[in-house]
Amino acid sequence: MIDFLKKQLFTVHQNGKHQVSEAFKFIGPGIIVTVGFIDPGNWAANLAAGASYGYELLWVVTLSTIMLILLQHNVAHLGIVRGQCLSECAYEFLPRYVSRFVLSTAGIAAAATALAEFIGAAIALKMLFGIPLLIGSVLTAVICTVMLITNSYRKLERIIAGFVSLIALAYLVEVNMVNVDWAAAGIGWVDPKIPNESMLVILSILGAVIMPHNLFLHSEIIQSRQFNTQDPSIMKRQLRYEFLDTLFSMGIGWMINSAMILLAAAVFFTHGIEVTELEQAEELLRPLIGPAAGTIFAIALLFAGFASSATAGMAGASIFAGMFGESYDMKDFHTRLGLALTYIPALLLIVFVTDSFQALLISQMFLSLQLPITIFLQLYMTSSRKVMGQYANHTYTNVLLWGIGIVVTVMNIYLLYVGA
């Protein structure tokens, strides 16, 4: 009897170790998507929130993270179940003229995203080395193009995961350099307060989180974890592990975005300094908490710019390849052309940029216009039994996701109206 119990306990132990090992194999795609959650656009919104309202808007990061998890988890299911990305599904299940229009707008949004990411990385290069904005943008585009063309997806995953880790480490160091009011922060994360004149900042944080190119990208890169979608038990396991990957990765994004607000609240809010631009934040960190703080800030921004520029290129290439019913493959002509059509227009527009902050606003305008199209394309696909079969969204899931889609759409339209 004792021998039997030992055998059972050993089996459970071995199964548990195997399950943990299997789960870790699925960690990665979500990390790449998280980069869009911590791109330079988010930095500006988070720093403005912390500098102007202290810890009171931390709850917005919590809410936006929950919304992001649900939408990214949903679109990843599409990639797992179909073995196709969102753009390939649009090609297959929509009339050709509809799919071409929808995917063309998504491609423009990816280029607009690349423009913002190039500018973010270029600002960091200017902070660190005094490189002009245009040259810094071109340098970023060249580095990211080489990175995407010469590395396999698995290597890219590790590179970008390294970037995210360094950004997280940078903010961990920065937060430990200042005196954070953790009691106020704890309340701020869960207590939804709307201070006077804070609505635009709240909407900016929410609007910078859910990005159309990331929804396309997640459905593509999740397929790197495909093994056997014909076996229902394996499919169920893949869907479960994908959720763990998304939850873990978005949790990292939540921590980094929260750290940005904590830093701004502890440094700028306590000194009554309003911050609206990244360059201003870096310049002010040096005299307030030391030269190292400004350098760490700039290095983290550079990593964020490089990583988000790379993922914008991957998304644009995937979207364009999908217009021809093809998967992302950097050896394929359509994928490479899609990358060129994402990066080159962004660089051409930067030639005419005289105000980097205004350029970021214009890029966000394109994202605001396109985002509802992508969200409702996704929800149409994941709600359809023709597309998803038995894995189509349940009624309660549809109600929740369509509610989020409507809220995000109204929010982005309002931001567009206010910006105009």
Contacts in CASP RR format, 6 or more apart in sequence:
PFRMAT RR
TARGET T0000
AUTHOR 0000-0000-0000
METHOD contacts of the structure
MODEL  1
MIDFLKKQLFTVHQNGKHQVSEAFKFIGPGIIVTVGFIDPGNWAANLAAG
ASYGYELLWVVTLSTIMLILLQHNVAHLGIVRGQCLSECAYEFLPRYVSR
FVLSTAGIAAAATALAEFIGAAIALKMLFGIPLLIGSVLTAVICTVMLIT
NSYRKLERIIAGFVSLIALAYLVEVNMVNVDWAAAGIGWVDPKIPNESML
VILSILGAVIMPHNLFLHSEIIQSRQFNTQDPSIMKRQLRYEFLDTLFSM
GIGWMINSAMILLAAAVFFTHGIEVTELEQAEELLRPLIGPAAGTIFAIA
LLFAGFASSATAGMAGASIFAGMFGESYDMKDFHTRLGLALTYIPALLLI
VFVTDSFQALLISQMFLSLQLPITIFLQLYMTSSRKVMGQYANHTYTNVL
LWGIGIVVTVMNIYLLYVGA
22 237 0 8 1.000
22 241 0 8 1.000
23 241 0 8 1.000
23 244 0 8 1.000
25 225 0 8 1.000
25 241 0 8 1.000
26 225 0 8 1.000
26 238 0 8 1.000
26 241 0 8 1.000
26 242 0 8 1.000
26 244 0 8 1.000
26 245 0 8 1.000
27 244 0 8 1.000
27 245 0 8 1.000
27 248 0 8 1.000
27 249 0 8 1.000
28 157 0 8 1.000
28 161 0 8 1.000
28 245 0 8 1.000
28 249 0 8 1.000
29 76 0 8 1.000
29 157 0 8 1.000
29 218 0 8 1.000
29 221 0 8 1.000
29 222 0 8 1.000
29 224 0 8 1.000
29 225 0 8 1.000
29 242 0 8 1.000
29 245 0 8 1.000
29 249 0 8 1.000
30 72 0 8 1.000
30 218 0 8 1.000
30 221 0 8 1.000
30 245 0 8 1.000
30 246 0 8 1.000
30 248 0 8 1.000
30 249 0 8 1.000
30 250 0 8 1.000
31 157 0 8 1.000
31 160 0 8 1.000
31 161 0 8 1.000
31 164 0 8 1.000
31 249 0 8 1.000
31 252 0 8 1.000
32 156 0 8 1.000
32 157 0 8 1.000
32 160 0 8 1.000
32 161 0 8 1.000
32 217 0 8 1.000
32 221 0 8 1.000
32 311 0 8 1.000
32 314 0 8 1.000
33 72 0 8 1.000
33 214 0 8 1.000
33 217 0 8 1.000
33 218 0 8 1.000
33 221 0 8 1.000
33 246 0 8 1.000
33 249 0 8 1.000
33 311 0 8 1.000
34 164 0 8 1.000
34 249 0 8 1.000
34 250 0 8 1.000
34 251 0 8 1.000
34 252 0 8 1.000
34 253 0 8 1.000
35 160 0 8 1.000
35 163 0 8 1.000
35 164 0 8 1.000
35 304 0 8 1.000
35 307 0 8 1.000
35 308 0 8 1.000
35 310 0 8 1.000
35 311 0 8 1.000
36 42 0 8 1.000
36 211 0 8 1.000
36 214 0 8 1.000
36 308 0 8 1.000
36 311 0 8 1.000
37 65 0 8 1.000
37 68 0 8 1.000
37 209 0 8 1.000
37 214 0 8 1.000
37 250 0 8 1.000
37 253 0 8 1.000
37 256 0 8 1.000
37 257 0 8 1.000
38 164 0 8 1.000
38 167 0 8 1.000
38 253 0 8 1.000
38 256 0 8 1.000
38 257 0 8 1.000
38 304 0 8 1.000
38 308 0 8 1.000
39 113 0 8 1.000
39 116 0 8 1.000
39 117 0 8 1.000
39 208 0 8 1.000
39 304 0 8 1.000
39 305 0 8 1.000
39 308 0 8 1.000
40 116 0 8 1.000
40 117 0 8 1.000
40 119 0 8 1.000
40 120 0 8 1.000
40 121 0 8 1.000
40 123 0 8 1.000
40 278 0 8 1.000
40 301 0 8 1.000
40 304 0 8 1.000
40 305 0 8 1.000
40 308 0 8 1.000
40 360 0 8 1.000
41 116 0 8 1.000
41 120 0 8 1.000
41 208 0 8 1.000
41 360 0 8 1.000
41 364 0 8 1.000
42 205 0 8 1.000
42 208 0 8 1.000
42 209 0 8 1.000
42 257 0 8 1.000
42 260 0 8 1.000
43 260 0 8 1.000
43 278 0 8 1.000
43 301 0 8 1.000
43 304 0 8 1.000
44 276 0 8 1.000
44 277 0 8 1.000
44 278 0 8 1.000
44 360 0 8 1.000
45 201 0 8 1.000
45 204 0 8 1.000
45 205 0 8 1.000
45 208 0 8 1.000
46 61 0 8 1.000
46 205 0 8 1.000
46 257 0 8 1.000
46 260 0 8 1.000
46 261 0 8 1.000
46 264 0 8 1.000
47 260 0 8 1.000
47 261 0 8 1.000
47 263 0 8 1.000
47 264 0 8 1.000
47 268 0 8 1.000
47 275 0 8 1.000
47 278 0 8 1.000
47 281 0 8 1.000
48 201 0 8 1.000
48 204 0 8 1.000
48 264 0 8 1.000
48 274 0 8 1.000
48 275 0 8 1.000
48 276 0 8 1.000
49 57 0 8 1.000
49 60 0 8 1.000
49 198 0 8 1.000
49 201 0 8 1.000
49 202 0 8 1.000
49 205 0 8 1.000
49 261 0 8 1.000
49 264 0 8 1.000
50 57 0 8 1.000
50 260 0 8 1.000
50 261 0 8 1.000
50 264 0 8 1.000
50 265 0 8 1.000
50 268 0 8 1.000
50 269 0 8 1.000
51 264 0 8 1.000
51 265 0 8 1.000
51 268 0 8 1.000
51 269 0 8 1.000
51 272 0 8 1.000
51 273 0 8 1.000
51 274 0 8 1.000
51 275 0 8 1.000
52 198 0 8 1.000
52 201 0 8 1.000
52 269 0 8 1.000
52 274 0 8 1.000
53 195 0 8 1.000
53 198 0 8 1.000
53 201 0 8 1.000
53 265 0 8 1.000
53 269 0 8 1.000
54 184 0 8 1.000
54 261 0 8 1.000
54 264 0 8 1.000
54 265 0 8 1.000
54 269 0 8 1.000
55 181 0 8 1.000
55 184 0 8 1.000
55 185 0 8 1.000
55 186 0 8 1.000
55 187 0 8 1.000
55 188 0 8 1.000
55 261 0 8 1.000
55 262 0 8 1.000
55 265 0 8 1.000
56 188 0 8 1.000
56 193 0 8 1.000
56 195 0 8 1.000
56 198 0 8 1.000
57 188 0 8 1.000
57 193 0 8 1.000
57 195 0 8 1.000
57 198 0 8 1.000
57 201 0 8 1.000
57 202 0 8 1.000
57 205 0 8 1.000
57 261 0 8 1.000
58 185 0 8 1.000
58 186 0 8 1.000
58 188 0 8 1.000
58 189 0 8 1.000
58 258 0 8 1.000
58 261 0 8 1.000
58 262 0 8 1.000
59 188 0 8 1.000
59 189 0 8 1.000
59 190 0 8 1.000
59 191 0 8 1.000
59 192 0 8 1.000
59 193 0 8 1.000
60 202 0 8 1.000
60 205 0 8 1.000
60 206 0 8 1.000
61 189 0 8 1.000
61 205 0 8 1.000
61 254 0 8 1.000
61 257 0 8 1.000
61 258 0 8 1.000
61 261 0 8 1.000
62 189 0 8 1.000
62 190 0 8 1.000
62 254 0 8 1.000
63 192 0 8 1.000
63 206 0 8 1.000
64 205 0 8 1.000
64 206 0 8 1.000
64 207 0 8 1.000
64 209 0 8 1.000
64 210 0 8 1.000
65 209 0 8 1.000
65 250 0 8 1.000
65 251 0 8 1.000
65 253 0 8 1.000
65 254 0 8 1.000
65 257 0 8 1.000
67 206 0 8 1.000
67 209 0 8 1.000
67 210 0 8 1.000
67 404 0 8 1.000
67 407 0 8 1.000
67 408 0 8 1.000
68 209 0 8 1.000
68 210 0 8 1.000
68 250 0 8 1.000
69 246 0 8 1.000
69 247 0 8 1.000
69 250 0 8 1.000
70 400 0 8 1.000
70 401 0 8 1.000
70 404 0 8 1.000
71 210 0 8 1.000
71 215 0 8 1.000
71 375 0 8 1.000
71 378 0 8 1.000
71 401 0 8 1.000
71 404 0 8 1.000
71 405 0 8 1.000
72 214 0 8 1.000
72 215 0 8 1.000
72 218 0 8 1.000
72 246 0 8 1.000
72 250 0 8 1.000
73 242 0 8 1.000
73 243 0 8 1.000
73 246 0 8 1.000
74 378 0 8 1.000
74 379 0 8 1.000
74 382 0 8 1.000
74 393 0 8 1.000
74 397 0 8 1.000
74 401 0 8 1.000
75 86 0 8 1.000
75 215 0 8 1.000
75 218 0 8 1.000
75 219 0 8 1.000
75 378 0 8 1.000
75 382 0 8 1.000
76 218 0 8 1.000
76 219 0 8 1.000
76 222 0 8 1.000
76 242 0 8 1.000
76 246 0 8 1.000
77 239 0 8 1.000
77 242 0 8 1.000
77 382 0 8 1.000
77 388 0 8 1.000
77 391 0 8 1.000
78 84 0 8 1.000
78 85 0 8 1.000
78 86 0 8 1.000
78 89 0 8 1.000
78 219 0 8 1.000
78 378 0 8 1.000
78 381 0 8 1.000
78 382 0 8 1.000
78 387 0 8 1.000
78 388 0 8 1.000
79 85 0 8 1.000
79 86 0 8 1.000
79 219 0 8 1.000
79 220 0 8 1.000
79 222 0 8 1.000
79 223 0 8 1.000
80 222 0 8 1.000
80 223 0 8 1.000
80 225 0 8 1.000
80 226 0 8 1.000
80 229 0 8 1.000
80 235 0 8 1.000
80 238 0 8 1.000
80 239 0 8 1.000
80 242 0 8 1.000
81 229 0 8 1.000
81 235 0 8 1.000
81 388 0 8 1.000
81 389 0 8 1.000
81 391 0 8 1.000
82 88 0 8 1.000
82 89 0 8 1.000
82 387 0 8 1.000
82 388 0 8 1.000
83 223 0 8 1.000
83 226 0 8 1.000
83 229 0 8 1.000
84 92 0 8 1.000
84 219 0 8 1.000
84 223 0 8 1.000
84 327 0 8 1.000
85 216 0 8 1.000
85 219 0 8 1.000
85 220 0 8 1.000
85 223 0 8 1.000
85 318 0 8 1.000
85 322 0 8 1.000
85 327 0 8 1.000
85 328 0 8 1.000
86 215 0 8 1.000
86 216 0 8 1.000
86 219 0 8 1.000
86 220 0 8 1.000
86 374 0 8 1.000
86 377 0 8 1.000
86 378 0 8 1.000
86 381 0 8 1.000
87 103 0 8 1.000
87 106 0 8 1.000
87 216 0 8 1.000
87 220 0 8 1.000
87 318 0 8 1.000
87 319 0 8 1.000
87 321 0 8 1.000
87 322 0 8 1.000
87 323 0 8 1.000
87 325 0 8 1.000
88 322 0 8 1.000
88 325 0 8 1.000
88 326 0 8 1.000
88 327 0 8 1.000
89 219 0 8 1.000
89 381 0 8 1.000
89 387 0 8 1.000
90 98 0 8 1.000
90 99 0 8 1.000
90 102 0 8 1.000
90 103 0 8 1.000
90 322 0 8 1.000
90 377 0 8 1.000
90 381 0 8 1.000
91 99 0 8 1.000
91 103 0 8 1.000
91 322 0 8 1.000
91 323 0 8 1.000
91 324 0 8 1.000
91 325 0 8 1.000
92 325 0 8 1.000
93 381 0 8 1.000
93 384 0 8 1.000
93 386 0 8 1.000
93 387 0 8 1.000
94 102 0 8 1.000
99 323 0 8 1.000
100 323 0 8 1.000
102 373 0 8 1.000
102 374 0 8 1.000
102 377 0 8 1.000
103 319 0 8 1.000
103 320 0 8 1.000
103 322 0 8 1.000
103 323 0 8 1.000
104 323 0 8 1.000
105 369 0 8 1.000
105 370 0 8 1.000
105 373 0 8 1.000
106 212 0 8 1.000
106 213 0 8 1.000
106 216 0 8 1.000
106 316 0 8 1.000
106 319 0 8 1.000
106 370 0 8 1.000
106 373 0 8 1.000
106 374 0 8 1.000
107 213 0 8 1.000
107 316 0 8 1.000
107 319 0 8 1.000
107 320 0 8 1.000
107 341 0 8 1.000
107 342 0 8 1.000
108 366 0 8 1.000
108 370 0 8 1.000
109 211 0 8 1.000
109 212 0 8 1.000
109 213 0 8 1.000
109 366 0 8 1.000
109 367 0 8 1.000
109 369 0 8 1.000
109 370 0 8 1.000
109 371 0 8 1.000
109 374 0 8 1.000
110 212 0 8 1.000
110 213 0 8 1.000
110 216 0 8 1.000
110 312 0 8 1.000
110 313 0 8 1.000
110 315 0 8 1.000
110 316 0 8 1.000
110 319 0 8 1.000
110 342 0 8 1.000
111 316 0 8 1.000
111 341 0 8 1.000
111 342 0 8 1.000
111 343 0 8 1.000
111 345 0 8 1.000
111 346 0 8 1.000
112 346 0 8 1.000
112 362 0 8 1.000
112 363 0 8 1.000
112 364 0 8 1.000
112 366 0 8 1.000
112 367 0 8 1.000
113 211 0 8 1.000
113 213 0 8 1.000
113 308 0 8 1.000
113 312 0 8 1.000
113 315 0 8 1.000
113 363 0 8 1.000
113 367 0 8 1.000
114 141 0 8 1.000
114 309 0 8 1.000
114 312 0 8 1.000
114 313 0 8 1.000
114 342 0 8 1.000
114 343 0 8 1.000
114 346 0 8 1.000
115 346 0 8 1.000
115 349 0 8 1.000
115 350 0 8 1.000
115 359 0 8 1.000
115 363 0 8 1.000
116 359 0 8 1.000
116 360 0 8 1.000
116 363 0 8 1.000
116 364 0 8 1.000
117 140 0 8 1.000
117 305 0 8 1.000
117 308 0 8 1.000
117 309 0 8 1.000
117 312 0 8 1.000
118 136 0 8 1.000
118 137 0 8 1.000
118 140 0 8 1.000
118 141 0 8 1.000
118 305 0 8 1.000
118 309 0 8 1.000
118 346 0 8 1.000
118 347 0 8 1.000
118 350 0 8 1.000
119 133 0 8 1.000
119 137 0 8 1.000
119 350 0 8 1.000
119 353 0 8 1.000
119 356 0 8 1.000
119 359 0 8 1.000
119 360 0 8 1.000
120 278 0 8 1.000
120 301 0 8 1.000
120 304 0 8 1.000
120 305 0 8 1.000
120 356 0 8 1.000
121 136 0 8 1.000
121 137 0 8 1.000
121 140 0 8 1.000
121 301 0 8 1.000
121 302 0 8 1.000
121 304 0 8 1.000
121 305 0 8 1.000
121 306 0 8 1.000
121 309 0 8 1.000
122 131 0 8 1.000
122 133 0 8 1.000
122 134 0 8 1.000
122 135 0 8 1.000
122 136 0 8 1.000
122 137 0 8 1.000
122 139 0 8 1.000
122 140 0 8 1.000
122 350 0 8 1.000
122 356 0 8 1.000
123 133 0 8 1.000
123 278 0 8 1.000
123 279 0 8 1.000
123 301 0 8 1.000
123 356 0 8 1.000
124 298 0 8 1.000
124 299 0 8 1.000
124 301 0 8 1.000
124 302 0 8 1.000
124 304 0 8 1.000
124 305 0 8 1.000
125 131 0 8 1.000
125 136 0 8 1.000
125 139 0 8 1.000
125 140 0 8 1.000
125 302 0 8 1.000
126 132 0 8 1.000
126 133 0 8 1.000
126 136 0 8 1.000
126 279 0 8 1.000
127 279 0 8 1.000
127 282 0 8 1.000
127 294 0 8 1.000
127 297 0 8 1.000
127 298 0 8 1.000
127 301 0 8 1.000
128 295 0 8 1.000
128 298 0 8 1.000
128 299 0 8 1.000
128 302 0 8 1.000
131 139 0 8 1.000
133 350 0 8 1.000
133 353 0 8 1.000
133 356 0 8 1.000
134 350 0 8 1.000
134 351 0 8 1.000
134 353 0 8 1.000
137 346 0 8 1.000
137 347 0 8 1.000
137 350 0 8 1.000
138 347 0 8 1.000
140 305 0 8 1.000
140 306 0 8 1.000
140 309 0 8 1.000
141 309 0 8 1.000
141 343 0 8 1.000
141 346 0 8 1.000
141 347 0 8 1.000
143 306 0 8 1.000
144 306 0 8 1.000
144 309 0 8 1.000
144 310 0 8 1.000
144 313 0 8 1.000
144 343 0 8 1.000
145 339 0 8 1.000
145 343 0 8 1.000
147 156 0 8 1.000
147 159 0 8 1.000
147 310 0 8 1.000
148 156 0 8 1.000
148 310 0 8 1.000
148 313 0 8 1.000
148 314 0 8 1.000
148 317 0 8 1.000
148 330 0 8 1.000
148 339 0 8 1.000
149 330 0 8 1.000
149 336 0 8 1.000
149 339 0 8 1.000
151 159 0 8 1.000
153 221 0 8 1.000
153 224 0 8 1.000
154 224 0 8 1.000
156 310 0 8 1.000
156 314 0 8 1.000
157 221 0 8 1.000
157 224 0 8 1.000
159 310 0 8 1.000
160 307 0 8 1.000
160 310 0 8 1.000
160 311 0 8 1.000
163 303 0 8 1.000
163 304 0 8 1.000
163 306 0 8 1.000
163 307 0 8 1.000
164 252 0 8 1.000
164 256 0 8 1.000
164 307 0 8 1.000
166 299 0 8 1.000
166 300 0 8 1.000
166 303 0 8 1.000
167 256 0 8 1.000
167 300 0 8 1.000
167 303 0 8 1.000
167 304 0 8 1.000
167 307 0 8 1.000
168 252 0 8 1.000
168 255 0 8 1.000
168 256 0 8 1.000
168 259 0 8 1.000
170 296 0 8 1.000
170 297 0 8 1.000
170 299 0 8 1.000
170 300 0 8 1.000
170 303 0 8 1.000
171 256 0 8 1.000
171 259 0 8 1.000
171 260 0 8 1.000
171 263 0 8 1.000
171 300 0 8 1.000
172 259 0 8 1.000
173 296 0 8 1.000
174 259 0 8 1.000
174 263 0 8 1.000
174 293 0 8 1.000
174 296 0 8 1.000
174 297 0 8 1.000
175 259 0 8 1.000
175 262 0 8 1.000
175 263 0 8 1.000
175 266 0 8 1.000
177 289 0 8 1.000
177 290 0 8 1.000
177 292 0 8 1.000
177 293 0 8 1.000
178 262 0 8 1.000
178 263 0 8 1.000
178 266 0 8 1.000
178 267 0 8 1.000
178 289 0 8 1.000
179 266 0 8 1.000
180 262 0 8 1.000
180 265 0 8 1.000
180 266 0 8 1.000
181 265 0 8 1.000
181 266 0 8 1.000
185 258 0 8 1.000
185 262 0 8 1.000
185 265 0 8 1.000
189 258 0 8 1.000
194 202 0 8 1.000
200 415 0 8 1.000
200 418 0 8 1.000
203 411 0 8 1.000
203 414 0 8 1.000
203 415 0 8 1.000
203 418 0 8 1.000
204 415 0 8 1.000
206 408 0 8 1.000
206 411 0 8 1.000
207 368 0 8 1.000
207 408 0 8 1.000
207 411 0 8 1.000
207 412 0 8 1.000
207 415 0 8 1.000
208 364 0 8 1.000
210 371 0 8 1.000
210 375 0 8 1.000
210 408 0 8 1.000
211 367 0 8 1.000
211 371 0 8 1.000
212 367 0 8 1.000
212 370 0 8 1.000
212 371 0 8 1.000
212 373 0 8 1.000
212 374 0 8 1.000
212 375 0 8 1.000
213 311 0 8 1.000
213 312 0 8 1.000
213 315 0 8 1.000
213 316 0 8 1.000
213 319 0 8 1.000
214 311 0 8 1.000
214 315 0 8 1.000
215 374 0 8 1.000
215 375 0 8 1.000
215 378 0 8 1.000
216 315 0 8 1.000
216 316 0 8 1.000
216 318 0 8 1.000
216 319 0 8 1.000
216 374 0 8 1.000
217 311 0 8 1.000
217 314 0 8 1.000
217 315 0 8 1.000
217 318 0 8 1.000
220 314 0 8 1.000
220 315 0 8 1.000
220 318 0 8 1.000
220 327 0 8 1.000
220 328 0 8 1.000
221 314 0 8 1.000
221 328 0 8 1.000
222 242 0 8 1.000
223 327 0 8 1.000
225 238 0 8 1.000
225 241 0 8 1.000
225 242 0 8 1.000
226 238 0 8 1.000
227 234 0 8 1.000
227 238 0 8 1.000
228 234 0 8 1.000
229 235 0 8 1.000
229 238 0 8 1.000
235 391 0 8 1.000
239 391 0 8 1.000
264 275 0 8 1.000
264 281 0 8 1.000
267 273 0 8 1.000
267 284 0 8 1.000
267 285 0 8 1.000
267 288 0 8 1.000
267 289 0 8 1.000
268 274 0 8 1.000
268 275 0 8 1.000
268 281 0 8 1.000
268 284 0 8 1.000
268 288 0 8 1.000
271 288 0 8 1.000
273 284 0 8 1.000
275 281 0 8 1.000
275 284 0 8 1.000
276 357 0 8 1.000
277 357 0 8 1.000
278 301 0 8 1.000
281 297 0 8 1.000
282 294 0 8 1.000
282 297 0 8 1.000
282 298 0 8 1.000
282 301 0 8 1.000
285 293 0 8 1.000
285 294 0 8 1.000
285 297 0 8 1.000
286 293 0 8 1.000
286 294 0 8 1.000
312 342 0 8 1.000
313 339 0 8 1.000
313 342 0 8 1.000
313 343 0 8 1.000
314 328 0 8 1.000
315 342 0 8 1.000
316 338 0 8 1.000
316 339 0 8 1.000
316 341 0 8 1.000
316 342 0 8 1.000
317 328 0 8 1.000
317 330 0 8 1.000
317 335 0 8 1.000
317 336 0 8 1.000
317 338 0 8 1.000
317 339 0 8 1.000
317 342 0 8 1.000
318 327 0 8 1.000
318 328 0 8 1.000
318 335 0 8 1.000
319 338 0 8 1.000
320 334 0 8 1.000
320 335 0 8 1.000
320 337 0 8 1.000
320 338 0 8 1.000
320 341 0 8 1.000
320 342 0 8 1.000
321 327 0 8 1.000
321 328 0 8 1.000
321 329 0 8 1.000
321 332 0 8 1.000
321 334 0 8 1.000
321 335 0 8 1.000
321 338 0 8 1.000
322 334 0 8 1.000
323 334 0 8 1.000
324 334 0 8 1.000
326 332 0 8 1.000
326 334 0 8 1.000
326 335 0 8 1.000
328 335 0 8 1.000
329 335 0 8 1.000
330 336 0 8 1.000
330 339 0 8 1.000
349 359 0 8 1.000
350 359 0 8 1.000
353 359 0 8 1.000
361 419 0 8 1.000
364 415 0 8 1.000
365 416 0 8 1.000
365 419 0 8 1.000
367 412 0 8 1.000
368 412 0 8 1.000
368 413 0 8 1.000
368 415 0 8 1.000
368 416 0 8 1.000
369 416 0 8 1.000
371 408 0 8 1.000
371 409 0 8 1.000
371 412 0 8 1.000
372 405 0 8 1.000
372 408 0 8 1.000
372 409 0 8 1.000
372 412 0 8 1.000
372 413 0 8 1.000
375 405 0 8 1.000
375 408 0 8 1.000
375 409 0 8 1.000
376 405 0 8 1.000
376 409 0 8 1.000
379 393 0 8 1.000
379 398 0 8 1.000
379 401 0 8 1.000
379 402 0 8 1.000
379 405 0 8 1.000
381 387 0 8 1.000
381 388 0 8 1.000
382 388 0 8 1.000
382 392 0 8 1.000
382 393 0 8 1.000
382 401 0 8 1.000
383 392 0 8 1.000
383 393 0 8 1.000
383 398 0 8 1.000
384 392 0 8 1.000
385 392 0 8 1.000
393 401 0 8 1.000
END
